[in-house]
Amino acid sequence: MVPNKDVALLVIDMQNGFCKPKGSMGSLGFDISRCESAISQVRTLIDAAHKANVPVIYTRYVYQPGYKDGGILPNELVPGLKEIGALQEGSWDAAIVDELTPVEGDLIIDKSRYSAFYGTRLEPLLTGLGTRNLVMCGVTTNMCVETSARDASQRDYHTHVIEDACAEVDHQRHLNAIQTISFGFGWINTVDDVLASWK
């Protein structure tokens, strides 16, 4: 069962760069259709959270100009990100998709690594909110969602990943990540599970 007390919804990296064909991932040749399709499911979760007075926390994967904070991903592993100016702070690419625009009271955490915890203010924020249960959705399942779920688990948050509100460009990698998370890092649930708990 998805918790409905001491809980927050963590919406991971639902940005133009990951979820829109003209975004940076699409420009690099990735088929982002699965990520784009996840938008409607994430919208359903956000609406349910607002109605249930569950805090909504968005993450954005962003880089400062020059990618000095980017580490090895844009500077060595995938230099194409840097070459096309992907996910730069303040850009359209780094912005949350229009369909999921945060509203007053929603919270935003910027990060420059896969984990929503690494080098961010997320943990102090969760402490201030009294959060012990995290419901996660977003993209991509096997990178930022899985890494954040692992880190949440190591901090003893009860972590619930919403399988049908997450996506990856390769569906097999999505399935592999879900299997890994369920093996030892948290619980796997569906949007319907959340709606039943937060109604």
C-alpha positions in Angstrom: 0.0 0.0 0.0 1.2 3.5 -0.8 1.6 5.6 2.3 -0.7 8.7 2.7 1.0 10.2 5.8 4.5 11.7 6.2 4.8 11.3 2.4 6.0 13.5 -0.5 5.8 13.1 -4.2 9.2 13.3 -6.0 8.9 14.2 -9.7 12.2 13.5 -11.3 13.5 15.4 -14.3 10.3 15.8 -16.3 12.1 18.4 -18.5 11.9 19.4 -22.1 15.4 17.9 -22.6 14.2 14.4 -21.7 10.6 14.5 -22.7 10.2 16.6 -25.9 11.3 15.6 -29.4 13.1 18.9 -29.9 14.9 18.5 -26.5 18.5 17.6 -26.1 18.0 13.8 -25.8 15.9 13.8 -29.0 18.6 15.9 -30.7 21.2 13.3 -29.8 19.1 10.6 -31.6 17.3 9.0 -28.7 13.7 8.0 -29.1 12.1 9.9 -26.3 8.5 8.8 -27.1 8.2 6.7 -23.9 9.4 9.6 -21.8 6.9 11.9 -23.5 4.1 9.4 -22.9 4.8 9.4 -19.2 3.8 13.0 -18.9 0.1 12.3 -18.6 0.6 9.7 -15.8 2.8 12.0 -13.9 0.2 14.7 -14.3 -2.3 12.4 -12.7 0.0 11.8 -9.7 0.6 15.5 -9.2 -3.1 16.3 -9.3 -3.7 13.6 -6.7 -1.0 14.9 -4.5 -2.4 18.4 -4.6 -5.8 17.2 -3.7 -4.4 15.1 -0.8 -2.1 17.9 0.4 0.9 15.8 -0.3 4.0 18.0 -1.0 5.2 17.9 -4.6 8.9 18.2 -5.1 10.3 18.5 -8.7 13.9 17.9 -9.6 15.7 19.4 -12.6 18.9 18.1 -14.0 20.7 21.4 -14.9 24.3 22.5 -15.6 25.9 25.9 -15.0 27.4 27.7 -18.0 30.6 25.9 -19.2 29.6 22.6 -17.6 32.1 23.1 -14.8 29.7 21.4 -12.4 28.9 18.6 -14.9 31.7 16.1 -14.0 32.5 13.3 -16.3 29.0 12.8 -17.9 28.9 15.9 -20.2 32.7 16.4 -20.3 33.9 12.9 -21.0 31.2 10.1 -21.2 28.7 11.9 -23.4 30.4 15.0 -24.8 27.5 15.5 -27.2 25.5 16.9 -24.3 28.0 19.7 -23.9 28.4 20.2 -27.7 24.6 20.9 -28.1 24.3 22.9 -24.9 22.0 20.4 -23.2 20.3 21.2 -19.9 21.9 24.6 -19.3 20.5 26.5 -16.4 17.7 28.9 -17.5 17.2 27.2 -20.9 14.1 25.8 -22.4 15.8 22.4 -22.5 16.2 22.4 -18.7 12.7 23.7 -17.9 9.9 21.4 -16.6 7.5 20.5 -19.5 4.6 22.9 -19.8 2.1 20.1 -19.0 3.6 19.8 -15.5 4.4 23.4 -14.7 4.8 23.7 -10.9 2.2 25.8 -9.0 2.5 27.9 -5.9 3.5 25.6 -3.0 5.4 23.1 -5.2 9.1 22.8 -4.5 12.0 22.5 -7.0 15.4 21.0 -6.4 18.2 21.5 -9.0 20.9 18.8 -9.4 23.8 18.1 -11.6 24.1 14.4 -10.9 21.7 11.4 -11.3 20.8 11.3 -7.6 18.3 13.8 -6.3 20.2 13.7 -3.0 23.8 14.2 -4.2 24.9 17.8 -3.6 21.3 19.1 -3.2 19.1 20.5 -0.4 16.6 17.6 -0.8 17.4 15.8 2.5 17.1 19.0 4.7 13.8 19.8 2.8 12.4 16.3 3.5 13.4 16.6 7.2 11.6 20.0 7.4 8.5 18.5 5.9 8.6 15.5 8.2 8.8 13.1 5.3 9.6 9.5 5.9 7.9 8.1 2.8 8.8 9.0 -0.8 6.7 8.3 -3.9 8.9 8.7 -7.0 8.0 9.1 -10.7 9.8 10.5 -13.7 12.7 9.9 -16.0 14.8 8.1 -16.7 13.9 5.0 -14.8 17.4 3.3 -14.9 19.4 6.5 -14.3 18.0 9.3 -12.1 15.0 7.5 -10.8 16.9 4.3 -9.8 19.9 6.2 -8.4 17.6 8.5 -6.3 15.7 5.4 -5.1 18.9 3.7 -4.1 20.0 6.8 -2.2 16.6 7.2 -0.5 16.7 3.6 0.6 20.1 4.0 2.1 18.7 6.9 4.2 15.9 4.7 5.3 13.1 6.4 3.5 10.2 4.1 2.5 10.6 4.5 -1.2 7.7 3.7 -3.6 8.5 3.9 -7.3 5.5 4.3 -9.6 6.2 2.0 -12.5 3.7 3.3 -15.0 4.7 6.9 -14.3 8.4 6.3 -15.1 10.1 5.8 -18.4 13.3 5.2 -20.2 14.2 5.4 -23.9 14.8 1.7 -23.9 11.9 -0.3 -22.3 14.1 -3.2 -21.4 16.3 -0.9 -19.3 13.2 0.4 -17.7 12.1 -3.1 -16.7 15.6 -4.0 -15.5 15.6 -0.9 -13.2 12.2 -1.7 -11.8 13.4 -5.2 -11.0 16.5 -3.9 -9.3 14.6 -1.4 -7.2 12.1 -4.0 -6.1 14.8 -6.5 -5.2 16.2 -4.4 -2.4 15.6 -0.6 -2.5 11.9 -0.1 -2.3 8.4 -0.9 -3.4 7.0 -0.9 -7.0 3.5 0.5 -7.3 1.1 1.9 -10.0 -0.7 5.1 -10.5 -3.9 3.4 -9.5 -2.3 2.3 -6.2 -1.5 5.9 -5.5 -5.0 7.1 -6.4 -6.6 4.5 -4.1 -4.4 5.6 -1.2 -4.6 9.4 -1.7 -8.3 9.7 -2.5 
